[in-house]
Amino acid sequence: MTASSRGPAERPARVVTRTLQGGVRRTVLPSGLRILTESIPTTRSAALGVWVGVGSRDETPAMSGASHFLEHLLFKGTEKRTALQISAEIEAVGGETNAFTTKEYTCFYARVLDVDLPLAVDVLCDAVSSSILDPEDVETERGVILEEIAMHDDEPGDEVHDVFTEAVFGAETPLGRLISGTAETISPMTRTQINRFYRTRYKAPQIVITAAGNLDHARVVRLIRAGLAGSPFAQEPGSPAPKRGASPAPRPRKPVTVVRHRDTEQAHIVLGCAGINRGDERRFALGVLNNVLGGGMSSRLFQEIREKRGLAYSVYSYGSQYADAGLFAVYAGCAPGKAEEVLALIRAELAVVAAEGITADELARGQGMVKGSYVLGLEDTGSRMSRLAKSELLHGDLMGVDELLARVDAVTLEEVNLLAADLLSRPMSLAVVGPFDETAFANPR
């Protein structure tokens, strides 16, 4: 077992530091909290992230939206700083700070000039470890989140992806529920419930802190230890955080069609199926297949639907991977009167690729797109910082850039076509948001 593949429950009796691929350094504190940094001396900035392995799939139905609610509240004040001071201290040096919640983790991050990294460490460590969750702030943010939910409902191009996810996994499952929760779950949620979620779920072994930029690893570790001193994250936890999966891994569901009526000028369509999980070795082949199908302007779906026929402005495919499940889908936005035709074209193209596969030229182009997007996406400190965290938190291993590119190059035409035959022949669920009644699309062409 390599240093980078140890699980989150690891709590060494002393500080353990290792050097990983590409000069990345990794330290595990006695509390089990992990710190990874990548030194980039040619930059004058630094990006810092506090990543917590807790997301919306770790919530019970009654607590749906708690992770996102907590994300908002951790910026509202500590014993040392008010909400204004948390934001003002970073903005005063020209930096930026924000946070986001996903189904499997929550991230709090800042990007600053390299000389201001100590400030960013102190502010983020304080906010994430020592929030007071003032009752008045809970009520204020409850209103903000309810407005955010309402705003999301007014964005049909976003809503349709949530409708699709719910259709595939089921509204009763953690992966099928909304990250934000709903008005019905957010409205009654109490400060006591949120604080209990905070203190039982946010444990040091679930936390990874990453930084990239013009920095020194040993100094970053010292700054983090000082920033967390006296907080629960500096101590060995008395009890481990509850294990993920209050419910079992999602089971394949019977495909369904869900139509959400909205008086919109466009029809928003997502067609797809359960995909592969993030540990599946076929994920590299999926990256290639996805680019060939709907990953760019040269993709089959873009050419067939937009370029040849002008039926849609936006059409693309995508995959989402989780620890034990995945999704694969195609999205299109078009005039309501063209929806049936666009959907028929999508189904036809998926059927052709499932039956006949892709060509050698498409394989080469798809590999180039995957490699280019990955490397070009690492051109700033923020993306480098994110790469470290996701590798550690989600995979337990750091794959070097050269190794990843080699894995993509090693994908064969046979592998892609076998995956296409499996994935694209699966029964498909359909989500539609637009000016249709619920019985529309009941009989696909």
N, C-alpha and C positions, 0 to 999 in steps of 0.2 A: 504494500500500500504506500503510495507516494504521499508527501506532505500535503499536496493540493487536493487529494481525494478523501481526506478524512471527513467524517460527518459532522453536523452541527452540534452534536452532543459532546464533542471533544473539549475537555477542560483540563489542560495540563497543570501540574503543580507549579510550574514556573513559566516564564515567557519563552516561547519557542519561535525562532525565526528561521526561515528557509528562503533561498533564492530559487525562483522558478524560471520558466522559459522567458527569453527576451529581457532578462534582467529584472523582471517583476519580483518584488519581495513580499513575503507573507509572514505575518506574525500572529500567533495565537496567544491571547492573554490568559491568565489563570481562571478568569471568569468564563472562558469559552468564546469570548468575542474575538472575531477575526479582523485583521487589518491587512489590506493589500495596497501596494503603491507601485506606480510606474514612473520613473524619472525621465523627463523629457527636457533636457537642459536648454534646448534651442527655443523654448517658449518662454514668455514672460507672464504666463497665467497658470492657474491651478484650478482643478475641479475636484470637489469633495462630495461624496455621497454617503449617507447613512441608510443602509438597506436592511429592511426587516423582513424576515421570511414569514410574513403574515399578510393574508389578503382576504378577499371576500369569500373565498371557498372555505375559510376557517370559521365562518360564522354559523350560528344556528339560524333557523328561519326567523325566529323572533328578533334576532340581532342583525338581520340583513342590513348592510350599510354601515355597520359599526367601524370597520377599518377606515372607510372613507371619512366618516364623521370624526374619528380620532385624528386622522391626517390633518384636518382643518384645525382641530383644537390644539395640537401640539405647537402651533405657531402663535397661540393666543396669550402666552405669558408663563413665566416661571417665578421663583422667588427672587431671582437676580434681574429679570428683564420683563418689561411690559411687551405687549404685542407690537406697539410702535417701535420700541427699542430694538426688537429682534429684526424687523425689516430695515429700520433706519441705519443701524450700525453697518449692515452689509451695503446698503445703497450709498452711504456716505463715502465709501471708498470705490464707488463705481461698479460694485459687484451685483450679482443677482442671486436670488434664492427662491426655491419653489419646492413642490412635492407632488407626487401622484400615487394613486392606488391601483393595483391590478388584482386579478383573481388570486394570485399566489404570493405577491409581495407588495411592500410599500416602500417608497423611496423619498428621502428628504435630501435635497442637494443645494450646493452653492458653487458659483464660479467667480473667482476673484483674481486680482493681480497676485503674482507669486509672493510678494512681500506681505500680503494681507491674509495668507493662508492661516496663520495662527488665530486671527480674529474669526475666520469662517469656522475653524474647528471648535473654538470655544462657544460660538453662538449655536451651531447645530447640535453639538453634544449636550449643551444646556437645554435646548428646546425639546429634543427627543427623549432625554432621560429624566427630566425634572419638571415637566409641565404640571401646573396646579389644577388645571381643568376647572376654572372658576365657574360656578353655576350660572352667572350672568352671561359668560362667554358661551356656555352650552346653549342657552336660549337664543343668543344672537346668531350663532353658527347654524342652529337648527333652521332658522329662517333663511339663511343664505343657501343651505343645502336644498331646502324645499324649492327655492327659486331656481337652483341649478337643475333639479329634476324636471321642473316645468319647462325650462329653457331647452333641455335635451328633448323633451317631448315635442317641441316645436321645430326640431331638426330631423325631418324624416330620413335624410340620407344617413344619419347616425342611428336613428331608432331601428331601422330595418336590420342592422347587424345584431342588435340585441334581441329582436324578434326571432331571427334565425338561430342564434345561440340557444335561446329558450326552446325553440322547436326541436333542435337536435338533442339537447341534454335533458330537457324537461324543467318546468318552472319549479318543481319540488326539489331539485338537486342543487348543491352549492355552485356548480359550474354554470347552471342554467339561470341563476338569479342575477339581477343587476348589481354591479359593483356599488352603485350609489345607494342601493336600497330603494324603497318606495315611500311615498307619503305615509302609507299605512304602517310601515315599520319605523320610520324616522320620527314621526310625530310623538309617539309615546315613549321613546327611548330616554331613559333617565341618566343623570350624571353618574349615579352610583353604578349603573350597568356598564357605562362606557369606561369608567375608571377600573372596574373589575376586569373588563376585557383588556385594558391597557396593561395592568400589572400582572395578569396571569399569562398573557400572550407575548408581551414584549420582554423576552428574557435574553440575557447576553449571548448564549449559544445560537440564538436565532438571528443575530445581528452581524452584518458584514459592513465594515467601513472601508471605502476605497478612495484613493486620490491619485490624480495623474497631473503631471506638469513639471515645472521647475521646482523640485523638492528633494528633500533628503529623508529616506525612509525612517531612520532612527529618530530624527527630530519629529516626524509626524506621529510616531508611536508615543513619544513623550508628551506631545501636545494633547493627543487623545486621552491618554491616561490622566493627565491633569484636568482635562475638560470633564471627565466622567468621575473624578474623585468625589467620594461621598454619595454617589448615586447608586441605585440598585444594580446598574450595569457594571459597576466596579467590583462587585462581590460575587463569590461563587453562589449560584442560585440554590436555595434550599430545596426546591422541587423543580423538576423540568417543566417546560411549557407543554400544554396538552398536545398530543400528536395530531398532525393534520388528518382530516378525514373523519369527522364525526359520523359521516355516512360513507358507505363503500364507494369504490371507484365507479364512475358512471357506466351503466350498461348500455349497449346499443338499443335504440328505441325504434319503433316502427316509424318510417318516414311520414311526415305530415305536411300539409299546406296550411299556412297561416296568413290571412289577409287582414291587415289593419287599415280600416278606412280613415283617410285623411283627405281634406279638400285641397289637394296640391296640384301644381301645374305639371309635375313629373310623376311617373311611376318609378318606385325604387324597388329593385328586385335582387334577392340573394338566393341562389340555388346552390346546394351543396350537401355534404354528408359528413359523418364522423371520419376523422383523419387518423394520423399517427401521432404517438406521444413523442416528447422531446428526446427520449433515450433511444428511439428507434434508429438503427443504422441507416435506414432508407431516407433519413431526413435530408441528406445531401442530394440524393436523386430527386427528392421532392422539390428542392430548391431549383433544380434545373428544369424539371417538368413545369413548375409553376411559371417560370419566366417564359417558357415556350408558349404556354397556353394563354397567359394574360398578364405578363410582367412588364410589358413596354409597348411602344408603338409598332414594333415589328412582330408582336405576338399574334398568334392565330386569331384570337377573339377580337382584338383591336382592329386587325386588318379586315376581318370578315364583317363585323358589325358596324364599325365607324367608318373606316376608309372606303370600303367597297359600296356600302349602302347608306351611310350617313344616318343611321337609326339612333345613335346614342352619342352623347358627348363623352361620357365616362363609362368605361367598361374595363374590368380587371379581375384577376383571380388572386386568391391569397390563402395561406395556410396559417393556422394557429396551433401551437403545441403546448401541452401542459404535462405535468408529471406522469399522469396515467391516462391521458386522453388527447384528442386533437380534433381539429376541424379543417375541412377544405371547402372553399366556396368560390363562386363567381358572382360579382356585383355588376349591375348595369342600371343606369338612370336614363329614362327615355320618356317620350310623350306617351300618355296613357293609351292612346289608340294604337301604338306600336308595340305595346308590352307583350302581347301574345306572339307576335312575330319574332321579337328579340329573344324571348324565352325559348321558342322553338329552335332558333339558330344556335343558342348556347347548348341546348340538349344535343343537337345534331353534331356540333363540334366535339363535345365531350365523348359522344358515342364513337366518332371516327377515330379519335386518339386512343380510346380504350381498345378498339378493335385492331387498328393498324399501327399504333405507336407513332413516334416522331422519327424524323430523318437524322442522318449523321450530321448534316449541316446545322440542323436545329439543335442537336446535342452540343455542338461546338459553340454555337451562339449563346445557348442557355448557360453553359459553363462560364463563358466570358462575362455574362451579365452578373452571375452570382459573385464571381471573384472581384469584378470591378466595383460593384455596390458595396461589398464588404470592405475592401481596402480604402475606397474613397470615403466610406463612413467613419474611418478612423483618423481623419485629418484634424481633429480638434481634441482638446483635453477632456471635454465632457463625454464624448463617445468612448474615449480610451478608459475613462473612469467607469462608465457603464459596462464595458466589456469585462473588466476585472470582476465586477460585482455579479453579473449574470453567470459568468463562468464558475465562480465559487459557490454562489447561492443555489443555482439551478442545476449545475452539472457536477459540482464537486471536483472540477478539474479545469485547468487552464490550457487550452489548446493554442499553440503558437500560430501566428499568422501564416508562416510558411507551411506548417502542418495542415492547417485548414485549407489552404489553397491546393495542397497536394491531394487532400481528400476529395475536393471538388473535381480536380483533374482525373482522379481515378474512377469517377462515375462512368459506367459503361452504357452503351445504347441498350443493351439487354436489360440492365437494372432499371433504367427509366421506363422502358416499355412494359416490363413485368409489373412495376408499380402502377403505371397508368391502367393496365388491364384490371388490376385489383381495385384501385381507388375509384376510378371513373365509371366502373360498372356497378358500383354500390347503389342501392336505392337512395334517391335524393329527396331531401326536404326542401321546401320552398317557402320563403317569406316575402311578402309584398306589402309595401306601404304606399297608398295612393287612393285615388277617387274610385274605389271599387267596393262592391258589397262582399260579404264574407263567402259567398258561394262562387265567386269568380275563380278561374284557374283550376276548377275542380276536375276538369277533364283535359289533361295535357295532351298536346298534339303528339 
